């Protein structure tokens, strides 16, 4: 109704949504929402009581399974703390998911993966605004992570047996202020350079789209300086 103008009123939207199978609304309050029009739609005969029950049943079934209507002491989820969430089993599963979700577009001369046995004595530089900034690594709708469990590229690479240097070049994704000398100095003295670029929620989130796909600010210049 508001964005695509498929319907014209909240009542019409409630009827269309329920008939389409929708049973949950992301509401912005108790006045300008759709679900408060459901009783009127029912009274007018636009929907049936059985349809309403069919839509509501899976919602409350799920909420009951989550223990939302039980005293906290009876809810097993209430006893879960950070030690359970960040258990070795779960962290290993997260690592497996990360490894399996990587997309390698190009691997000239088999540069990757970096093998620990080949790195002793090597100089490795990690550069870019995403190299060591935990805040920018998480996308829209991401959870608030426990800082000690965040591995930035720099922190991860420093676990390898190599001499790791770091240069952000710019402190945030917009990269308006760029320190060319910092990046050139780190990259020029390295055997391997890892460049970490991107956009992040500073530049694009839900309802905040970009006009083009170019790297923002001086990031392209940073990349060119790092690989020269």
C-alpha positions as CSV (number, residue, x, y, z in Angstrom):
1,X,0.0,0.0,0.0
2,X,2.7,2.5,1.0
3,X,5.5,1.5,-1.3
4,X,4.1,-0.4,-4.3
5,X,0.5,0.9,-4.2
6,X,-0.9,-2.6,-4.7
7,X,-3.7,-1.7,-2.3
8,X,-5.2,1.6,-1.3
9,X,-6.3,1.1,2.4
10,X,-5.2,-0.7,5.5
11,X,-8.4,-2.8,5.4
12,X,-7.9,-3.8,1.8
13,X,-4.2,-4.7,2.6
14,X,-5.3,-6.9,5.5
15,X,-7.7,-8.8,3.3
16,X,-5.2,-9.2,0.4
17,X,-2.4,-10.2,2.8
18,X,-4.4,-12.9,4.6
19,X,-5.8,-14.3,1.4
20,X,-2.3,-14.5,0.1
21,X,-1.2,-16.6,3.1
22,X,0.6,-13.9,5.0
23,X,0.4,-14.3,8.8
24,X,2.9,-11.9,10.2
25,X,3.4,-8.1,9.8
26,X,6.5,-6.1,10.6
27,X,4.5,-3.2,12.2
28,X,5.7,0.3,13.0
29,X,3.2,0.8,15.9
30,X,-0.3,0.1,17.1
31,X,-2.1,2.7,15.0
32,X,-0.8,2.6,11.4
33,X,-0.7,-1.1,10.9
34,X,-2.5,-3.7,9.0
35,X,-3.4,-6.3,11.6
36,X,-5.6,-4.0,13.6
37,X,-8.0,-4.0,10.6
38,X,-8.5,-7.8,10.8
39,X,-11.6,-7.6,13.1
40,X,-13.3,-5.3,10.6
41,X,-12.4,-7.5,7.7
42,X,-13.8,-10.5,9.6
43,X,-17.0,-8.6,10.5
44,X,-17.5,-7.6,6.8
45,X,-17.1,-11.1,5.7
46,X,-13.9,-10.5,3.6
47,X,-12.1,-13.2,5.6
48,X,-13.4,-16.2,7.6
49,X,-12.8,-17.1,11.2
50,X,-11.3,-20.4,10.0
51,X,-8.8,-18.5,7.8
52,X,-7.9,-16.3,10.8
53,X,-7.3,-19.4,12.9
54,X,-5.3,-21.1,10.2
55,X,-3.0,-18.0,10.0
56,X,-2.6,-17.6,13.7
57,X,-2.0,-21.3,14.6
58,X,1.6,-21.7,13.3
59,X,2.6,-18.4,15.0
60,X,1.5,-19.4,18.4
61,X,2.7,-23.0,17.9
62,X,6.2,-21.6,17.3
63,X,6.0,-19.2,20.2
64,X,5.0,-22.0,22.5
65,X,7.9,-24.2,21.4
66,X,10.2,-21.3,22.2
67,X,8.8,-21.1,25.7
68,X,7.5,-17.6,25.5
69,X,4.5,-18.3,27.6
70,X,6.4,-20.3,30.3
71,X,8.0,-19.0,33.4
72,X,11.7,-18.2,32.7
73,X,12.8,-21.0,35.1
74,X,10.9,-23.6,32.9
75,X,12.4,-22.3,29.6
76,X,15.6,-24.1,28.7
77,X,16.6,-21.2,26.4
78,X,16.9,-18.9,29.4
79,X,19.8,-21.0,30.7
80,X,21.9,-20.4,27.5
81,X,24.7,-18.0,28.0
82,X,27.7,-16.9,26.0
83,X,29.7,-20.0,26.9
84,X,27.1,-22.2,25.1
85,X,26.7,-19.9,22.1
86,X,30.4,-19.6,21.7
87,X,31.2,-23.2,22.5
88,X,34.1,-24.9,20.6
89,X,31.5,-26.9,18.7
90,X,29.6,-23.9,17.6
91,X,32.7,-21.9,16.7
92,X,34.0,-24.9,14.6
93,X,30.6,-25.0,12.8
94,X,30.9,-21.2,12.1
95,X,34.4,-21.8,10.7
96,X,33.2,-24.6,8.5
97,X,30.3,-22.4,7.2
98,X,32.7,-19.5,6.5
99,X,35.1,-21.8,4.6
100,X,32.4,-23.3,2.5
101,X,30.8,-20.0,1.7
102,X,33.9,-18.4,0.2
103,X,33.7,-17.6,-3.5
104,X,37.1,-17.6,-5.2
105,X,36.8,-15.8,-8.6
106,X,40.4,-16.1,-9.7
107,X,43.6,-17.8,-8.4
108,X,46.5,-16.8,-10.6
109,X,49.5,-19.2,-10.3
110,X,47.9,-20.9,-7.4
111,X,48.6,-18.1,-5.0
112,X,45.9,-19.3,-2.6
113,X,45.6,-20.9,-0.1
114,X,48.4,-19.4,1.9
115,X,50.1,-22.4,3.5
116,X,51.7,-22.0,6.9
117,X,54.7,-24.2,5.9
118,X,55.6,-21.7,3.1
119,X,55.3,-18.5,5.2
120,X,58.2,-18.5,7.8
121,X,60.4,-15.5,7.0
122,X,57.8,-14.1,4.6
123,X,56.5,-10.5,4.9
124,X,52.7,-10.2,4.6
125,X,50.9,-6.9,4.4
126,X,47.2,-6.5,5.1
127,X,45.8,-3.2,4.0
128,X,42.4,-1.4,3.5
129,X,39.6,0.0,5.6
130,X,38.2,-3.5,6.2
131,X,41.5,-5.0,7.3
132,X,41.2,-4.4,11.0
133,X,37.9,-2.6,11.8
134,X,35.5,-5.0,13.5
135,X,32.6,-2.6,13.2
136,X,32.4,-2.6,9.4
137,X,32.6,-6.4,9.0
138,X,29.0,-7.0,9.8
139,X,26.2,-6.5,7.4
140,X,22.6,-5.2,7.9
141,X,20.6,-7.1,10.5
142,X,23.7,-8.7,11.9
143,X,23.8,-9.5,15.6
144,X,25.9,-7.5,18.1
145,X,28.9,-9.7,18.5
146,X,31.2,-10.3,21.5
147,X,34.4,-8.4,20.6
148,X,36.8,-11.1,21.7
149,X,35.3,-13.5,19.2
150,X,35.7,-11.2,16.2
151,X,38.6,-12.1,13.9
152,X,39.4,-9.3,11.5
153,X,41.5,-10.2,8.5
154,X,44.5,-8.7,10.3
155,X,43.9,-10.7,13.5
156,X,43.4,-13.9,11.5
157,X,46.5,-13.4,9.4
158,X,48.6,-12.7,12.4
159,X,48.0,-16.3,13.5
160,X,50.2,-17.4,10.6
161,X,54.0,-17.8,10.9
162,X,54.8,-14.6,8.9
163,X,55.8,-11.0,9.6
164,X,52.5,-9.2,9.3
165,X,52.3,-5.4,8.7
166,X,49.1,-3.4,8.6
167,X,48.0,-0.2,6.9
168,X,44.3,0.9,6.8
169,X,44.9,3.7,4.3
170,X,41.5,5.1,5.3
171,X,39.7,4.6,8.6
172,X,36.2,4.0,7.2
173,X,34.6,2.6,4.1
174,X,33.8,6.0,2.5
175,X,37.5,6.5,2.3
176,X,37.4,10.2,1.9
177,X,40.7,10.7,3.7
178,X,43.4,8.5,2.2
179,X,47.0,8.0,3.3
180,X,48.7,6.8,0.2
181,X,52.2,6.7,1.7
182,X,51.0,4.4,4.5
183,X,49.6,1.8,2.0
184,X,52.5,2.1,-0.4
185,X,55.0,1.6,2.5
186,X,53.4,-1.5,3.8
187,X,52.7,-3.1,0.5
188,X,56.0,-2.2,-1.1
189,X,57.9,-4.1,1.6
190,X,55.8,-7.2,1.5
191,X,56.0,-10.6,-0.3
192,X,52.2,-11.0,-0.1
193,X,49.6,-8.3,0.1
194,X,46.0,-8.8,1.2
195,X,43.7,-5.9,0.3
196,X,40.4,-5.6,2.2
197,X,37.9,-3.3,0.6
198,X,34.1,-3.0,0.4
199,X,31.1,-0.9,1.4
200,X,29.4,-2.0,4.6
201,X,26.4,-0.6,6.3
202,X,27.9,2.9,6.3
203,X,27.1,3.1,2.6
204,X,24.3,0.6,1.9
205,X,21.6,-1.0,4.0
206,X,17.9,-1.8,3.6
207,X,16.3,1.2,2.0
208,X,19.7,2.8,1.3
209,X,20.9,1.8,-2.1
210,X,23.9,3.0,-4.1
211,X,23.8,4.6,-7.5
212,X,26.7,2.5,-8.9
213,X,28.9,-0.5,-8.0
214,X,32.2,1.4,-8.0
215,X,34.4,1.2,-4.9
216,X,33.7,4.3,-2.7
217,X,36.0,7.2,-2.2
218,X,39.7,6.5,-2.7
219,X,39.4,2.7,-2.4
220,X,40.2,2.0,-6.1
221,X,43.3,4.2,-5.8
222,X,44.2,2.3,-2.6
223,X,43.9,-1.0,-4.5
224,X,46.0,0.2,-7.4
225,X,48.7,1.5,-5.0
226,X,48.8,-1.8,-3.2
227,X,49.3,-4.0,-6.3
228,X,51.8,-1.8,-8.2
